[in-house]
Amino acid sequence: MDFTNQVAIVTGSSNGIGAEAALAIARHGGKVVVNYASNKQAGDAIVNQCKELGGDAIAVGADVSEDTNCKKLVDAAMDNWGRLDILVNNAGTTKFMAHDDLEGLDKTDFEEIYALNLIAPYQMIKQCRPHMKANGTGSIVNISSVAGVHGIGSSIAYAASKGALNTATLSLARALAHEKIRVNAVCPGFVGTDWFRNAFGDEMFGKISAGQKAVTPMDQVASAQDIAGSILFFASRMSHHITGQLLVVDGGLLLGMPAGYTQNI
């Protein structure tokens, strides 16, 4: 796999899955715009690691739920390297709420979750499109979730946003195919990142991880590195004839999931 002379933007890449994707692209010679929403120190740390691995990187602070910040990221890539080849739409959010607690979500919750999980990827793609078209090629990887495939996950609003992202992936793949811009999605199951640990604390994180492992046929909990390989496949030239695909990366979770299962994903 070779990303030499290719430029990637990875949203939400100061930690977790996004950070591992950025590091992996840099490891294979790519140049990366590392995006953080508020933690500049974390973003700078990933940039330094990218450079140590032999790639190049810059950190750009931007909340991509704001349309103007999507343009800011794309402008940063073009100003620094003059081209754009890969977009990984990784930034996302949720609100944890039991699916049967309909009073637990309101209009604002849906708007905030959709703004980052669905509208931001669309706006990022819109800003990237002219530059990828000019290259005659481009790869877009949306980070979705099994929640959008099976109607499970941390809340109904989250599952719905990822389901909408999956549909948008198919629509955009069809719309941009004639420009040789590919659009695919990776749909992870539960991934044991610090995002969950910080949300619930160590003890609850351990319980959630154990519960996920118990219902996963491969009897393991994924790390962010386990998801990065699928992202790299779609981002790379190895998949140059693939577009409009939703790849579930869940250790067989959906295969073994009992009826009615709705734990946090």
C-alpha positions as CSV (number, residue, x, y, z in Angstrom):
1,M,0.0,0.0,0.0
2,D,1.4,3.4,-1.0
3,F,0.1,6.9,-0.4
4,T,3.2,8.7,-1.6
5,N,2.3,12.1,-3.0
6,Q,-1.3,11.7,-1.9
7,V,-3.0,14.2,0.4
8,A,-5.7,13.1,2.9
9,I,-8.1,15.0,5.2
10,V,-9.2,12.9,8.3
11,T,-11.9,14.7,10.3
12,G,-11.9,14.0,14.0
13,S,-8.4,12.6,13.9
14,S,-6.8,13.8,17.2
15,N,-7.7,10.4,18.8
16,G,-9.4,7.1,18.3
17,I,-10.2,5.7,14.9
18,G,-9.4,9.0,13.1
19,A,-6.0,9.2,14.7
20,E,-5.2,5.6,13.7
21,A,-6.3,6.3,10.1
22,A,-4.1,9.4,9.9
23,L,-1.1,7.6,11.3
24,A,-1.6,4.7,8.9
25,I,-1.8,7.0,5.9
26,A,1.4,8.8,7.0
27,R,3.1,5.5,7.6
28,H,2.6,4.7,4.0
29,G,4.0,8.0,2.8
30,G,0.9,10.2,2.7
31,K,0.3,13.8,3.7
32,V,-2.5,14.3,6.2
33,V,-4.6,17.2,7.5
34,V,-5.2,16.2,11.1
35,N,-8.4,17.7,12.4
36,Y,-9.4,18.4,16.0
37,A,-12.4,20.2,17.4
38,S,-10.9,21.7,20.6
39,N,-7.9,19.7,21.8
40,K,-4.9,21.3,20.0
41,Q,-2.4,19.4,22.0
42,A,-3.8,16.1,20.9
43,G,-3.9,17.2,17.3
44,D,-0.3,18.4,17.4
45,A,0.8,15.1,19.0
46,I,-0.7,13.1,16.1
47,V,1.0,15.4,13.6
48,N,4.4,14.8,15.3
49,Q,3.7,11.0,15.2
50,C,2.8,11.2,11.5
51,K,6.1,13.0,10.8
52,E,8.1,10.4,12.8
53,L,6.5,7.7,10.7
54,G,7.8,9.3,7.5
55,G,4.8,11.2,6.3
56,D,3.8,14.8,6.5
57,A,1.0,16.4,8.4
58,I,-0.6,19.6,9.7
59,A,-3.1,20.1,12.5
60,V,-6.2,22.2,11.8
61,G,-8.7,23.1,14.5
62,A,-12.2,23.1,13.1
63,D,-15.7,21.9,14.3
64,V,-16.9,20.4,11.0
65,S,-20.5,20.7,12.0
66,E,-20.1,24.3,10.9
67,D,-20.1,24.6,7.1
68,T,-17.4,27.3,7.0
69,N,-15.0,25.0,8.9
70,C,-15.3,22.3,6.2
71,K,-14.0,24.8,3.7
72,K,-11.2,25.7,6.1
73,L,-10.0,22.1,6.2
74,V,-10.0,21.8,2.4
75,D,-8.2,25.2,2.0
76,A,-5.5,24.0,4.4
77,A,-4.8,20.9,2.3
78,M,-4.7,22.9,-0.9
79,D,-2.6,25.8,0.5
80,N,0.0,23.3,2.0
81,W,0.2,20.7,-0.7
82,G,-1.8,21.9,-3.7
83,R,-3.9,18.8,-4.1
84,L,-6.4,16.5,-2.3
85,D,-6.9,12.8,-2.9
86,I,-8.6,11.3,0.1
87,L,-11.3,12.3,2.6
88,V,-12.1,10.3,5.7
89,N,-15.3,11.5,7.3
90,N,-14.7,10.3,10.8
91,A,-15.9,13.0,13.2
92,G,-19.1,12.0,15.0
93,T,-21.1,12.4,18.1
94,T,-24.0,10.8,20.0
95,K,-26.2,11.1,23.0
96,F,-26.5,7.9,25.1
97,M,-30.2,7.1,25.6
98,A,-32.2,3.9,25.9
99,H,-34.2,3.3,22.8
100,D,-37.4,2.9,24.7
101,D,-37.0,6.3,26.5
102,L,-38.7,8.5,23.9
103,E,-38.7,11.4,26.3
104,G,-34.9,11.3,26.5
105,L,-34.4,12.8,23.1
106,D,-35.7,16.1,21.7
107,K,-35.4,18.1,18.5
108,T,-32.1,19.7,19.5
109,D,-30.5,16.3,20.2
110,F,-31.4,15.1,16.7
111,E,-30.2,18.4,15.1
112,E,-26.8,18.3,16.9
113,I,-26.2,14.6,16.1
114,Y,-27.3,15.0,12.4
115,A,-25.2,18.1,12.1
116,L,-21.9,16.3,12.8
117,N,-22.8,12.7,11.7
118,L,-24.5,13.4,8.4
119,I,-24.5,17.1,7.3
120,A,-20.8,17.6,8.0
121,P,-19.7,14.6,5.8
122,Y,-21.9,16.0,3.0
123,Q,-20.4,19.5,3.4
124,M,-16.9,18.1,3.4
125,I,-17.6,16.1,0.3
126,K,-19.0,19.1,-1.4
127,Q,-15.9,21.1,-0.6
128,C,-13.5,18.3,-1.7
129,R,-15.3,17.5,-4.9
130,P,-13.8,20.2,-7.2
131,H,-10.2,19.3,-6.2
132,M,-10.7,15.5,-6.6
133,K,-12.4,16.1,-9.9
134,A,-9.4,18.1,-11.1
135,N,-7.1,15.1,-10.1
136,G,-9.3,12.8,-12.1
137,T,-9.7,10.6,-9.1
138,G,-10.5,10.7,-5.4
139,S,-11.6,8.4,-2.5
140,I,-14.0,9.3,0.2
141,V,-14.5,7.0,3.2
142,N,-17.4,7.7,5.5
143,I,-17.1,6.2,9.0
144,S,-20.5,4.9,9.8
145,S,-21.6,2.2,12.3
146,V,-23.4,-1.1,12.5
147,A,-26.0,1.1,14.3
148,G,-27.0,2.4,10.9
149,V,-27.3,-1.1,9.5
150,H,-29.3,-2.8,12.3
151,G,-31.0,0.1,14.1
152,I,-29.0,-0.4,17.3
153,G,-26.5,1.7,19.2
154,S,-26.2,4.5,21.8
155,S,-29.5,6.1,20.9
156,I,-32.2,6.2,18.2
157,A,-30.9,9.6,17.0
158,Y,-27.4,8.1,16.5
159,A,-28.7,5.0,14.7
160,A,-30.9,7.1,12.5
161,S,-28.0,9.5,11.6
162,K,-25.7,6.6,10.7
163,G,-28.5,5.0,8.6
164,A,-28.9,8.3,6.8
165,L,-25.1,8.4,6.3
166,N,-25.2,5.0,4.7
167,T,-27.9,6.1,2.3
168,A,-26.0,9.2,1.5
169,T,-22.9,7.1,0.8
170,L,-24.8,5.2,-1.8
171,S,-26.4,8.3,-3.4
172,L,-23.1,10.2,-3.5
173,A,-21.2,7.2,-4.9
174,R,-23.7,7.1,-7.8
175,A,-23.6,10.9,-8.3
176,L,-19.8,11.2,-8.3
177,A,-18.8,8.0,-10.1
178,H,-18.5,9.6,-13.5
179,E,-15.9,11.9,-12.0
180,K,-14.0,8.9,-10.7
181,I,-14.6,9.9,-7.2
182,R,-15.3,6.9,-5.1
183,V,-17.5,7.0,-2.0
184,N,-17.6,4.0,0.5
185,A,-18.4,3.6,4.2
186,V,-16.9,1.5,7.0
187,C,-19.4,0.4,9.6
188,P,-17.6,-0.6,12.8
189,G,-19.2,-2.4,15.7
190,F,-18.2,-1.5,19.2
191,V,-14.6,-0.1,19.3
192,G,-12.9,0.1,22.7
193,T,-11.5,3.6,22.4
194,D,-11.0,6.3,25.0
195,W,-14.2,7.9,23.7
196,F,-16.2,5.3,25.6
197,R,-13.8,5.2,28.6
198,N,-14.1,9.0,29.0
199,A,-17.9,8.9,28.7
200,F,-18.5,6.1,31.2
201,G,-15.4,5.7,33.4
202,D,-13.1,2.7,33.7
203,E,-15.5,0.4,35.5
204,M,-18.4,0.9,33.2
205,F,-16.1,0.8,30.2
206,G,-14.9,-2.6,31.3
207,K,-18.5,-3.9,31.7
208,I,-19.5,-2.6,28.3
209,S,-16.4,-4.2,26.7
210,A,-17.1,-7.5,28.4
211,G,-20.7,-7.4,27.2
212,Q,-19.7,-6.7,23.7
213,K,-17.2,-9.5,23.7
214,A,-19.8,-11.9,25.0
215,V,-22.1,-11.4,22.0
216,T,-19.3,-11.2,19.3
217,P,-18.6,-14.5,17.6
218,M,-14.9,-13.7,17.3
219,D,-14.8,-13.2,21.0
220,Q,-12.9,-10.0,20.9
221,V,-13.3,-6.2,21.3
222,A,-12.0,-4.1,18.4
223,S,-9.3,-1.5,18.8
224,A,-9.1,1.6,16.6
225,Q,-6.2,-0.1,14.8
226,D,-8.6,-2.9,13.8
227,I,-10.8,-0.5,11.9
228,A,-7.9,1.5,10.3
229,G,-7.1,-1.3,7.9
230,S,-10.5,-1.2,6.3
231,I,-10.3,2.6,6.0
232,L,-6.9,2.3,4.2
233,F,-8.3,-0.3,1.8
234,F,-11.1,2.0,0.6
235,A,-8.7,5.0,0.6
236,S,-6.0,3.3,-1.4
237,R,-5.7,2.5,-5.1
238,M,-6.2,-1.2,-4.1
239,S,-9.9,-0.5,-4.2
240,H,-9.9,1.7,-7.3
241,H,-12.9,-0.3,-8.8
242,I,-15.0,-0.2,-5.7
243,T,-17.6,2.4,-4.9
244,G,-21.0,2.6,-3.0
245,Q,-20.1,-0.2,-0.6
246,L,-20.9,-0.4,3.1
247,L,-18.3,-2.6,4.9
248,V,-19.3,-4.0,8.3
249,V,-16.3,-4.4,10.5
250,D,-17.6,-5.9,13.7
251,G,-16.0,-9.3,14.5
252,G,-19.2,-11.0,13.5
253,L,-21.3,-9.0,16.0
254,L,-24.4,-8.8,13.7
255,L,-24.1,-12.5,13.0
256,G,-24.4,-13.4,16.6
257,M,-26.6,-10.7,18.0
258,P,-29.7,-11.9,19.8
259,A,-33.1,-10.4,18.9
260,G,-33.8,-7.1,20.6
261,Y,-30.2,-6.3,21.3
262,T,-29.6,-2.6,21.7
263,Q,-26.5,-2.1,23.8
264,N,-24.2,0.9,23.2
265,I,-22.3,0.8,19.9
